[in-house]
Amino acid sequence: MSRSFTCILIGLAVTIFSWYGPWAWPAAPAFAVLHLVFGNGAAWQELPYAARGAVLVALIAINSGCWALVAASIWFVVRRLRAPRPTPSPS
């Protein structure tokens, strides 16, 4: 599996965990976008059914993408820290 695909799976897993988990922090990116776009968050529930579905799909994509970026960043940092350091050549 590629790193990108693995990070996307991690993003989707955290998003699914945000639905069924006891904490709100996994859904923080979606809550932030919901608050920025709709204010208190109740206005999107008054949209027509198709528009609510589109908003929900967009929130899932935003939340999954954000956590995929976090996973990719952690992966990059860990890979960078574990890389062998070049030894200085004796002069």
Jmol script that loads the backbone (N, CA, C; Angstrom):
load data "model"
ATOM      1  N   MET A   1       0.839  -1.176   0.000  1.00  0.00           N
ATOM      2  CA  MET A   1       0.000   0.000   0.000  1.00  0.00           C
ATOM      3  C   MET A   1       0.883   1.237   0.000  1.00  0.00           C
ATOM      4  N   SER A   2       0.454   2.252  -0.691  1.00  0.00           N
ATOM      5  CA  SER A   2       1.225   3.487  -0.723  1.00  0.00           C
ATOM      6  C   SER A   2       0.973   4.290   0.550  1.00  0.00           C
ATOM      7  N   ARG A   3       1.866   5.215   0.805  1.00  0.00           N
ATOM      8  CA  ARG A   3       1.712   6.076   1.984  1.00  0.00           C
ATOM      9  C   ARG A   3       0.458   6.925   1.869  1.00  0.00           C
ATOM     10  N   SER A   4       0.179   7.423   0.672  1.00  0.00           N
ATOM     11  CA  SER A   4      -1.003   8.273   0.488  1.00  0.00           C
ATOM     12  C   SER A   4      -2.283   7.500   0.783  1.00  0.00           C
ATOM     13  N   PHE A   5      -2.373   6.290   0.269  1.00  0.00           N
ATOM     14  CA  PHE A   5      -3.563   5.477   0.491  1.00  0.00           C
ATOM     15  C   PHE A   5      -3.713   5.157   1.979  1.00  0.00           C
ATOM     16  N   THR A   6      -2.620   4.841   2.638  1.00  0.00           N
ATOM     17  CA  THR A   6      -2.663   4.552   4.072  1.00  0.00           C
ATOM     18  C   THR A   6      -3.121   5.777   4.851  1.00  0.00           C
ATOM     19  N   CYS A   7      -2.628   6.955   4.492  1.00  0.00           N
ATOM     20  CA  CYS A   7      -3.040   8.179   5.186  1.00  0.00           C
ATOM     21  C   CYS A   7      -4.515   8.482   4.947  1.00  0.00           C
ATOM     22  N   ILE A   8      -5.008   8.204   3.734  1.00  0.00           N
ATOM     23  CA  ILE A   8      -6.428   8.400   3.451  1.00  0.00           C
ATOM     24  C   ILE A   8      -7.272   7.441   4.291  1.00  0.00           C
ATOM     25  N   LEU A   9      -6.829   6.198   4.418  1.00  0.00           N
ATOM     26  CA  LEU A   9      -7.555   5.246   5.271  1.00  0.00           C
ATOM     27  C   LEU A   9      -7.556   5.696   6.732  1.00  0.00           C
ATOM     28  N   ILE A  10      -6.447   6.245   7.198  1.00  0.00           N
ATOM     29  CA  ILE A  10      -6.387   6.757   8.571  1.00  0.00           C
ATOM     30  C   ILE A  10      -7.367   7.915   8.729  1.00  0.00           C
ATOM     31  N   GLY A  11      -7.421   8.813   7.741  1.00  0.00           N
ATOM     32  CA  GLY A  11      -8.371   9.928   7.793  1.00  0.00           C
ATOM     33  C   GLY A  11      -9.813   9.456   7.848  1.00  0.00           C
ATOM     34  N   LEU A  12     -10.136   8.457   7.029  1.00  0.00           N
ATOM     35  CA  LEU A  12     -11.497   7.910   7.071  1.00  0.00           C
ATOM     36  C   LEU A  12     -11.792   7.217   8.395  1.00  0.00           C
ATOM     37  N   ALA A  13     -10.793   6.522   8.941  1.00  0.00           N
ATOM     38  CA  ALA A  13     -10.994   5.841  10.226  1.00  0.00           C
ATOM     39  C   ALA A  13     -11.249   6.848  11.348  1.00  0.00           C
ATOM     40  N   VAL A  14     -10.507   7.936  11.359  1.00  0.00           N
ATOM     41  CA  VAL A  14     -10.727   8.952  12.400  1.00  0.00           C
ATOM     42  C   VAL A  14     -12.086   9.611  12.217  1.00  0.00           C
ATOM     43  N   THR A  15     -12.503   9.809  10.964  1.00  0.00           N
ATOM     44  CA  THR A  15     -13.823  10.389  10.715  1.00  0.00           C
ATOM     45  C   THR A  15     -14.929   9.459  11.202  1.00  0.00           C
ATOM     46  N   ILE A  16     -14.817   8.167  10.919  1.00  0.00           N
ATOM     47  CA  ILE A  16     -15.818   7.214  11.413  1.00  0.00           C
ATOM     48  C   ILE A  16     -15.783   7.159  12.933  1.00  0.00           C
ATOM     49  N   PHE A  17     -14.586   7.225  13.513  1.00  0.00           N
ATOM     50  CA  PHE A  17     -14.474   7.255  14.972  1.00  0.00           C
ATOM     51  C   PHE A  17     -15.155   8.496  15.549  1.00  0.00           C
ATOM     52  N   SER A  18     -15.135   9.607  14.806  1.00  0.00           N
ATOM     53  CA  SER A  18     -15.782  10.823  15.310  1.00  0.00           C
ATOM     54  C   SER A  18     -17.296  10.660  15.396  1.00  0.00           C
ATOM     55  N   TRP A  19     -17.866   9.779  14.579  1.00  0.00           N
ATOM     56  CA  TRP A  19     -19.303   9.553  14.655  1.00  0.00           C
ATOM     57  C   TRP A  19     -19.679   8.693  15.849  1.00  0.00           C
ATOM     58  N   TYR A  20     -18.877   7.679  16.137  1.00  0.00           N
ATOM     59  CA  TYR A  20     -19.255   6.697  17.146  1.00  0.00           C
ATOM     60  C   TYR A  20     -18.463   6.806  18.437  1.00  0.00           C
ATOM     61  N   GLY A  21     -17.426   7.593  18.465  1.00  0.00           N
ATOM     62  CA  GLY A  21     -16.597   7.735  19.653  1.00  0.00           C
ATOM     63  C   GLY A  21     -17.228   8.654  20.679  1.00  0.00           C
ATOM     64  N   PRO A  22     -16.743   8.603  21.896  1.00  0.00           N
ATOM     65  CA  PRO A  22     -17.324   9.420  22.957  1.00  0.00           C
ATOM     66  C   PRO A  22     -16.801  10.857  22.978  1.00  0.00           C
ATOM     67  N   TRP A  23     -15.838  11.204  22.115  1.00  0.00           N
ATOM     68  CA  TRP A  23     -15.233  12.538  22.152  1.00  0.00           C
ATOM     69  C   TRP A  23     -15.602  13.321  20.908  1.00  0.00           C
ATOM     70  N   ALA A  24     -15.479  14.647  21.004  1.00  0.00           N
ATOM     71  CA  ALA A  24     -15.776  15.522  19.870  1.00  0.00           C
ATOM     72  C   ALA A  24     -14.515  15.917  19.108  1.00  0.00           C
ATOM     73  N   TRP A  25     -13.324  15.699  19.666  1.00  0.00           N
ATOM     74  CA  TRP A  25     -12.096  16.177  19.015  1.00  0.00           C
ATOM     75  C   TRP A  25     -11.846  15.570  17.641  1.00  0.00           C
ATOM     76  N   PRO A  26     -12.242  14.324  17.332  1.00  0.00           N
ATOM     77  CA  PRO A  26     -11.993  13.838  15.971  1.00  0.00           C
ATOM     78  C   PRO A  26     -12.799  14.589  14.911  1.00  0.00           C
ATOM     79  N   ALA A  27     -13.877  15.216  15.292  1.00  0.00           N
ATOM     80  CA  ALA A  27     -14.700  15.962  14.343  1.00  0.00           C
ATOM     81  C   ALA A  27     -14.399  17.453  14.369  1.00  0.00           C
ATOM     82  N   ALA A  28     -13.315  17.866  14.989  1.00  0.00           N
ATOM     83  CA  ALA A  28     -12.990  19.287  15.129  1.00  0.00           C
ATOM     84  C   ALA A  28     -12.868  19.999  13.780  1.00  0.00           C
ATOM     85  N   PRO A  29     -12.224  19.423  12.762  1.00  0.00           N
ATOM     86  CA  PRO A  29     -12.175  20.140  11.482  1.00  0.00           C
ATOM     87  C   PRO A  29     -13.569  20.380  10.882  1.00  0.00           C
ATOM     88  N   ALA A  30     -14.429  19.398  10.951  1.00  0.00           N
ATOM     89  CA  ALA A  30     -15.782  19.555  10.417  1.00  0.00           C
ATOM     90  C   ALA A  30     -16.575  20.565  11.239  1.00  0.00           C
ATOM     91  N   PHE A  31     -16.430  20.534  12.559  1.00  0.00           N
ATOM     92  CA  PHE A  31     -17.119  21.509  13.407  1.00  0.00           C
ATOM     93  C   PHE A  31     -16.633  22.924  13.127  1.00  0.00           C
ATOM     94  N   ALA A  32     -15.344  23.078  12.887  1.00  0.00           N
ATOM     95  CA  ALA A  32     -14.800  24.407  12.593  1.00  0.00           C
ATOM     96  C   ALA A  32     -15.373  24.950  11.292  1.00  0.00           C
ATOM     97  N   VAL A  33     -15.432  24.110  10.255  1.00  0.00           N
ATOM     98  CA  VAL A  33     -15.997  24.548   8.977  1.00  0.00           C
ATOM     99  C   VAL A  33     -17.488  24.835   9.130  1.00  0.00           C
ATOM    100  N   LEU A  34     -18.187  23.997   9.858  1.00  0.00           N
ATOM    101  CA  LEU A  34     -19.611  24.206  10.095  1.00  0.00           C
ATOM    102  C   LEU A  34     -19.847  25.537  10.794  1.00  0.00           C
ATOM    103  N   HIS A  35     -19.012  25.851  11.774  1.00  0.00           N
ATOM    104  CA  HIS A  35     -19.149  27.113  12.503  1.00  0.00           C
ATOM    105  C   HIS A  35     -18.790  28.305  11.614  1.00  0.00           C
ATOM    106  N   LEU A  36     -17.753  28.166  10.783  1.00  0.00           N
ATOM    107  CA  LEU A  36     -17.352  29.275   9.911  1.00  0.00           C
ATOM    108  C   LEU A  36     -18.388  29.562   8.823  1.00  0.00           C
ATOM    109  N   VAL A  37     -18.990  28.521   8.281  1.00  0.00           N
ATOM    110  CA  VAL A  37     -19.918  28.709   7.165  1.00  0.00           C
ATOM    111  C   VAL A  37     -21.325  29.046   7.642  1.00  0.00           C
ATOM    112  N   PHE A  38     -21.801  28.371   8.675  1.00  0.00           N
ATOM    113  CA  PHE A  38     -23.198  28.515   9.087  1.00  0.00           C
ATOM    114  C   PHE A  38     -23.387  29.174  10.445  1.00  0.00           C
ATOM    115  N   GLY A  39     -22.351  29.692  11.044  1.00  0.00           N
ATOM    116  CA  GLY A  39     -22.512  30.343  12.346  1.00  0.00           C
ATOM    117  C   GLY A  39     -22.654  29.324  13.455  1.00  0.00           C
ATOM    118  N   ASN A  40     -23.819  29.270  14.067  1.00  0.00           N
ATOM    119  CA  ASN A  40     -24.001  28.374  15.208  1.00  0.00           C
ATOM    120  C   ASN A  40     -24.201  26.918  14.798  1.00  0.00           C
ATOM    121  N   GLY A  41     -24.346  26.632  13.512  1.00  0.00           N
ATOM    122  CA  GLY A  41     -24.451  25.252  13.041  1.00  0.00           C
ATOM    123  C   GLY A  41     -25.868  24.758  12.853  1.00  0.00           C
ATOM    124  N   ALA A  42     -26.861  25.507  13.311  1.00  0.00           N
ATOM    125  CA  ALA A  42     -28.236  25.041  13.176  1.00  0.00           C
ATOM    126  C   ALA A  42     -28.835  25.397  11.825  1.00  0.00           C
ATOM    127  N   ALA A  43     -28.270  26.398  11.121  1.00  0.00           N
ATOM    128  CA  ALA A  43     -28.858  26.853   9.859  1.00  0.00           C
ATOM    129  C   ALA A  43     -28.763  25.793   8.762  1.00  0.00           C
ATOM    130  N   TRP A  44     -27.749  24.941   8.789  1.00  0.00           N
ATOM    131  CA  TRP A  44     -27.612  23.944   7.720  1.00  0.00           C
ATOM    132  C   TRP A  44     -28.678  22.867   7.828  1.00  0.00           C
ATOM    133  N   GLN A  45     -29.277  22.713   8.997  1.00  0.00           N
ATOM    134  CA  GLN A  45     -30.320  21.705   9.161  1.00  0.00           C
ATOM    135  C   GLN A  45     -31.639  22.144   8.532  1.00  0.00           C
ATOM    136  N   GLU A  46     -31.752  23.434   8.203  1.00  0.00           N
ATOM    137  CA  GLU A  46     -32.971  23.939   7.568  1.00  0.00           C
ATOM    138  C   GLU A  46     -32.887  23.903   6.046  1.00  0.00           C
ATOM    139  N   LEU A  47     -31.764  23.463   5.503  1.00  0.00           N
ATOM    140  CA  LEU A  47     -31.607  23.364   4.059  1.00  0.00           C
ATOM    141  C   LEU A  47     -32.466  22.225   3.518  1.00  0.00           C
ATOM    142  N   PRO A  48     -32.754  22.247   2.226  1.00  0.00           N
ATOM    143  CA  PRO A  48     -33.469  21.107   1.620  1.00  0.00           C
ATOM    144  C   PRO A  48     -32.643  19.827   1.766  1.00  0.00           C
ATOM    145  N   TYR A  49     -33.318  18.701   1.618  1.00  0.00           N
ATOM    146  CA  TYR A  49     -32.685  17.405   1.857  1.00  0.00           C
ATOM    147  C   TYR A  49     -31.438  17.197   1.010  1.00  0.00           C
ATOM    148  N   ALA A  50     -31.491  17.537  -0.273  1.00  0.00           N
ATOM    149  CA  ALA A  50     -30.336  17.344  -1.164  1.00  0.00           C
ATOM    150  C   ALA A  50     -29.172  18.241  -0.739  1.00  0.00           C
ATOM    151  N   ALA A  51     -29.453  19.454  -0.338  1.00  0.00           N
ATOM    152  CA  ALA A  51     -28.393  20.370   0.092  1.00  0.00           C
ATOM    153  C   ALA A  51     -27.771  19.898   1.412  1.00  0.00           C
ATOM    154  N   ARG A  52     -28.587  19.388   2.318  1.00  0.00           N
ATOM    155  CA  ARG A  52     -28.043  18.831   3.572  1.00  0.00           C
ATOM    156  C   ARG A  52     -27.135  17.651   3.293  1.00  0.00           C
ATOM    157  N   GLY A  53     -27.526  16.808   2.354  1.00  0.00           N
ATOM    158  CA  GLY A  53     -26.682  15.682   1.967  1.00  0.00           C
ATOM    159  C   GLY A  53     -25.358  16.144   1.392  1.00  0.00           C
ATOM    160  N   ALA A  54     -25.402  17.193   0.560  1.00  0.00           N
ATOM    161  CA  ALA A  54     -24.171  17.727  -0.020  1.00  0.00           C
ATOM    162  C   ALA A  54     -23.273  18.328   1.053  1.00  0.00           C
ATOM    163  N   VAL A  55     -23.876  19.023   2.013  1.00  0.00           N
ATOM    164  CA  VAL A  55     -23.087  19.590   3.123  1.00  0.00           C
ATOM    165  C   VAL A  55     -22.463  18.471   3.941  1.00  0.00           C
ATOM    166  N   LEU A  56     -23.212  17.425   4.195  1.00  0.00           N
ATOM    167  CA  LEU A  56     -22.685  16.306   4.982  1.00  0.00           C
ATOM    168  C   LEU A  56     -21.534  15.613   4.260  1.00  0.00           C
ATOM    169  N   VAL A  57     -21.665  15.402   2.961  1.00  0.00           N
ATOM    170  CA  VAL A  57     -20.581  14.786   2.187  1.00  0.00           C
ATOM    171  C   VAL A  57     -19.357  15.693   2.186  1.00  0.00           C
ATOM    172  N   ALA A  58     -19.567  17.000   2.055  1.00  0.00           N
ATOM    173  CA  ALA A  58     -18.447  17.940   2.090  1.00  0.00           C
ATOM    174  C   ALA A  58     -17.763  17.927   3.453  1.00  0.00           C
ATOM    175  N   LEU A  59     -18.529  17.854   4.526  1.00  0.00           N
ATOM    176  CA  LEU A  59     -17.936  17.801   5.867  1.00  0.00           C
ATOM    177  C   LEU A  59     -17.141  16.512   6.075  1.00  0.00           C
ATOM    178  N   ILE A  60     -17.644  15.406   5.552  1.00  0.00           N
ATOM    179  CA  ILE A  60     -16.909  14.134   5.646  1.00  0.00           C
ATOM    180  C   ILE A  60     -15.592  14.240   4.881  1.00  0.00           C
ATOM    181  N   ALA A  61     -15.638  14.822   3.689  1.00  0.00           N
ATOM    182  CA  ALA A  61     -14.423  14.973   2.885  1.00  0.00           C
ATOM    183  C   ALA A  61     -13.421  15.904   3.569  1.00  0.00           C
ATOM    184  N   ILE A  62     -13.898  17.004   4.135  1.00  0.00           N
ATOM    185  CA  ILE A  62     -13.010  17.943   4.817  1.00  0.00           C
ATOM    186  C   ILE A  62     -12.387  17.289   6.043  1.00  0.00           C
ATOM    187  N   ASN A  63     -13.192  16.613   6.833  1.00  0.00           N
ATOM    188  CA  ASN A  63     -12.683  15.976   8.053  1.00  0.00           C
ATOM    189  C   ASN A  63     -11.681  14.866   7.714  1.00  0.00           C
ATOM    190  N   SER A  64     -12.025  14.028   6.737  1.00  0.00           N
ATOM    191  CA  SER A  64     -11.118  12.950   6.345  1.00  0.00           C
ATOM    192  C   SER A  64      -9.821  13.502   5.768  1.00  0.00           C
ATOM    193  N   GLY A  65      -9.929  14.517   4.940  1.00  0.00           N
ATOM    194  CA  GLY A  65      -8.741  15.125   4.349  1.00  0.00           C
ATOM    195  C   GLY A  65      -7.833  15.760   5.376  1.00  0.00           C
ATOM    196  N   CYS A  66      -8.420  16.419   6.346  1.00  0.00           N
ATOM    197  CA  CYS A  66      -7.622  17.046   7.398  1.00  0.00           C
ATOM    198  C   CYS A  66      -6.849  15.999   8.194  1.00  0.00           C
ATOM    199  N   TRP A  67      -7.522  14.932   8.579  1.00  0.00           N
ATOM    200  CA  TRP A  67      -6.832  13.897   9.354  1.00  0.00           C
ATOM    201  C   TRP A  67      -5.852  13.106   8.500  1.00  0.00           C
ATOM    202  N   ALA A  68      -6.115  13.004   7.201  1.00  0.00           N
ATOM    203  CA  ALA A  68      -5.133  12.374   6.306  1.00  0.00           C
ATOM    204  C   ALA A  68      -3.873  13.226   6.219  1.00  0.00           C
ATOM    205  N   LEU A  69      -4.030  14.554   6.189  1.00  0.00           N
ATOM    206  CA  LEU A  69      -2.862  15.449   6.195  1.00  0.00           C
ATOM    207  C   LEU A  69      -2.089  15.350   7.504  1.00  0.00           C
ATOM    208  N   VAL A  70      -2.808  15.234   8.606  1.00  0.00           N
ATOM    209  CA  VAL A  70      -2.134  15.067   9.900  1.00  0.00           C
ATOM    210  C   VAL A  70      -1.346  13.757   9.908  1.00  0.00           C
ATOM    211  N   ALA A  71      -1.955  12.688   9.416  1.00  0.00           N
ATOM    212  CA  ALA A  71      -1.265  11.401   9.370  1.00  0.00           C
ATOM    213  C   ALA A  71      -0.045  11.465   8.466  1.00  0.00           C
ATOM    214  N   ALA A  72      -0.174  12.135   7.313  1.00  0.00           N
ATOM    215  CA  ALA A  72       0.965  12.264   6.397  1.00  0.00           C
ATOM    216  C   ALA A  72       2.082  13.090   7.026  1.00  0.00           C
ATOM    217  N   SER A  73       1.718  14.122   7.768  1.00  0.00           N
ATOM    218  CA  SER A  73       2.727  14.952   8.440  1.00  0.00           C
ATOM    219  C   SER A  73       3.470  14.151   9.504  1.00  0.00           C
ATOM    220  N   ILE A  74       2.732  13.387  10.284  1.00  0.00           N
ATOM    221  CA  ILE A  74       3.376  12.556  11.311  1.00  0.00           C
ATOM    222  C   ILE A  74       4.271  11.517  10.652  1.00  0.00           C
ATOM    223  N   TRP A  75       3.802  10.912   9.574  1.00  0.00           N
ATOM    224  CA  TRP A  75       4.586   9.919   8.852  1.00  0.00           C
ATOM    225  C   TRP A  75       5.886  10.531   8.338  1.00  0.00           C
ATOM    226  N   PHE A  76       5.794  11.747   7.774  1.00  0.00           N
ATOM    227  CA  PHE A  76       6.981  12.422   7.258  1.00  0.00           C
ATOM    228  C   PHE A  76       7.986  12.720   8.369  1.00  0.00           C
ATOM    229  N   VAL A  77       7.492  13.227   9.499  1.00  0.00           N
ATOM    230  CA  VAL A  77       8.389  13.570  10.618  1.00  0.00           C
ATOM    231  C   VAL A  77       9.063  12.319  11.168  1.00  0.00           C
ATOM    232  N   VAL A  78       8.315  11.259  11.340  1.00  0.00           N
ATOM    233  CA  VAL A  78       8.892  10.019  11.870  1.00  0.00           C
ATOM    234  C   VAL A  78       9.920   9.456  10.895  1.00  0.00           C
ATOM    235  N   ARG A  79       9.586   9.469   9.605  1.00  0.00           N
ATOM    236  CA  ARG A  79      10.540   8.977   8.615  1.00  0.00           C
ATOM    237  C   ARG A  79      11.803   9.831   8.588  1.00  0.00           C
ATOM    238  N   ARG A  80      11.635  11.111   8.744  1.00  0.00           N
ATOM    239  CA  ARG A  80      12.788  12.030   8.746  1.00  0.00           C
ATOM    240  C   ARG A  80      13.658  11.813   9.982  1.00  0.00           C
ATOM    241  N   LEU A  81      13.021  11.584  11.129  1.00  0.00           N
ATOM    242  CA  LEU A  81      13.783  11.379  12.361  1.00  0.00           C
ATOM    243  C   LEU A  81      14.495  10.029  12.375  1.00  0.00           C
ATOM    244  N   ARG A  82      13.924   9.037  11.714  1.00  0.00           N
ATOM    245  CA  ARG A  82      14.525   7.701  11.706  1.00  0.00           C
ATOM    246  C   ARG A  82      15.549   7.510  10.599  1.00  0.00           C
ATOM    247  N   ALA A  83      15.675   8.479   9.714  1.00  0.00           N
ATOM    248  CA  ALA A  83      16.630   8.360   8.614  1.00  0.00           C
ATOM    249  C   ALA A  83      18.052   8.393   9.161  1.00  0.00           C
ATOM    250  N   PRO A  84      18.938   7.596   8.593  1.00  0.00           N
ATOM    251  CA  PRO A  84      20.323   7.612   9.070  1.00  0.00           C
ATOM    252  C   PRO A  84      20.976   8.958   8.776  1.00  0.00           C
ATOM    253  N   ARG A  85      21.718   9.421   9.751  1.00  0.00           N
ATOM    254  CA  ARG A  85      22.419  10.693   9.608  1.00  0.00           C
ATOM    255  C   ARG A  85      23.720  10.467   8.836  1.00  0.00           C
ATOM    256  N   PRO A  86      24.014  11.344   7.914  1.00  0.00           N
ATOM    257  CA  PRO A  86      25.298  11.187   7.206  1.00  0.00           C
ATOM    258  C   PRO A  86      26.474  11.490   8.156  1.00  0.00           C
ATOM    259  N   THR A  87      27.456  10.643   8.103  1.00  0.00           N
ATOM    260  CA  THR A  87      28.616  10.856   8.968  1.00  0.00           C
ATOM    261  C   THR A  87      29.563  11.840   8.284  1.00  0.00           C
ATOM    262  N   PRO A  88      30.119  12.738   9.056  1.00  0.00           N
ATOM    263  CA  PRO A  88      31.036  13.709   8.454  1.00  0.00           C
ATOM    264  C   PRO A  88      32.313  13.001   7.989  1.00  0.00           C
ATOM    265  N   SER A  89      32.767  13.385   6.844  1.00  0.00           N
ATOM    266  CA  SER A  89      33.976  12.760   6.300  1.00  0.00           C
ATOM    267  C   SER A  89      35.206  13.317   7.031  1.00  0.00           C
ATOM    268  N   PRO A  90      36.156  12.451   7.334  1.00  0.00           N
ATOM    269  CA  PRO A  90      37.347  12.930   8.026  1.00  0.00           C
ATOM    270  C   PRO A  90      38.192  13.783   7.089  1.00  0.00           C
ATOM    271  N   SER A  91      38.597  14.923   7.587  1.00  0.00           N
ATOM    272  CA  SER A  91      39.408  15.826   6.773  1.00  0.00           C
ATOM    273  C   SER A  91      40.810  15.891   7.243  1.00  0.00           C
TER     274      SER A  91
END
end "model"
wireframe off; spacefill off
backbone 0.3
color backbone group
